[in-house]
Amino acid sequence: MAKNYLDSILAIPYIAWDININGDKVKMANVCEICGKGTVLGRSYATRGLARRKNGAGIKITGISKRSFKPNLIKKTIVIDGSIKKAKICTSCLRSGKITLA
């Protein structure tokens, strides 16, 4: 029973929607349409110095700046419920076999 339930979940594509200024629903950019993986914000650390294990004084952080981690998306033609559609999918979904290519 669990297998059929998982198959039904994976058959339904995830589509990330956003609301624009006019109130219309539009697809979000840089989001996988299968699993919903999108852009994640993080930090980048600038360092200087030599590590203590290498007989140095230690590594010091000299600056922290904001950055974004973007998913590895490609546009592929896939089959969803028997219909062919072009979609942005991440490479992890493509490798794992969650989708079938047209």
Long-range contacts (C-beta under 8 A, 24 or more apart in sequence): 10-98, 11-80, 11-81, 13-80, 13-87, 30-70, 30-71, 30-73, 30-88, 31-71, 31-88, 32-71, 32-73, 32-88, 32-89, 32-90, 32-93, 33-87, 33-88, 33-89, 34-87, 34-89, 34-90, 34-93, 34-98, 34-99, 35-90, 35-92, 35-93, 35-98, 37-71, 37-90, 37-92, 38-71, 39-68, 39-69, 39-70, 39-71, 40-68, 40-69, 41-66, 41-67, 41-68, 41-69, 42-66, 42-67, 42-68, 42-69, 43-67, 76-101, 77-101, 77-102, 78-102
